[in-house]
Amino acid sequence: MARYKLRIKKSAIKEIEAIGTKADRLRIVKRIKSLADDPRPRGSQKLSGSDHYRIRQGRYRILYSIKDKDLLVYVIRVADRKDVYRTLRP
């Protein structure tokens, strides 16, 4: 299986930097990096009504889209589970 390229939206980078503890930030970054090897890991779910996927990391959710044709994973949003789906647009 080919390795996917990772792209992270600037606003998602700011969301990661705003996460409270360094340990949580490191776990999230590790989880995002793992998407390059397997963009649809066990536990990932496709969101209904859009082309986005989500994975869980503790109480945080990582929303991303996959472009199989270009071998690209694009991280759109990283936020607490209670806030992540608000203002999400397809």
BELJO-V393997 format. One record per backbone hydrogen bond with DSSP energy under -0.5 kcal/mol. CO is the residue of the C=O (numbers start at 0). NH is the residue of the N-H. E is the energy in kcal/mol with one decimal. If there is no record, write none. Layout:
<<CO:NH:E> <CO:NH:E>>
This chain:
<<4:72:-3.0> <6:74:-3.1> <8:11:-0.6> <8:12:-1.8> <9:13:-2.0> <10:14:-1.9> <11:15:-2.1> <12:16:-2.4> <13:17:-1.4> <15:18:-1.4> <20:24:-1.9> <21:25:-2.6> <22:26:-2.1> <23:27:-2.2> <24:28:-2.4> <25:29:-2.3> <26:30:-2.2> <27:31:-2.4> <28:32:-2.4> <29:33:-1.7> <30:34:-0.7> <31:34:-1.1> <32:35:-1.4> <33:36:-0.8> <33:37:-1.8> <35:3:-2.9> <37:40:-0.6> <40:43:-2.2> <44:53:-2.1> <46:49:-1.3> <50:65:-0.6> <51:46:-3.1> <52:63:-2.3> <53:44:-2.2> <54:61:-2.5> <56:59:-2.0> <58:80:-2.5> <59:56:-2.7> <60:62:-0.6> <60:78:-1.8> <61:54:-1.8> <62:75:-2.5> <62:76:-1.6> <63:52:-3.6> <64:73:-2.6> <65:67:-0.7> <66:70:-0.8> <66:71:-2.1> <70:4:-3.1> <71:66:-3.1> <72:6:-2.5> <72:74:-0.6> <73:64:-2.2> <74:8:-2.5> <76:62:-3.0> <78:60:-2.8> <79:82:-1.6> <79:83:-1.9> <82:85:-1.2> <84:87:-1.2> <86:88:-0.5>>
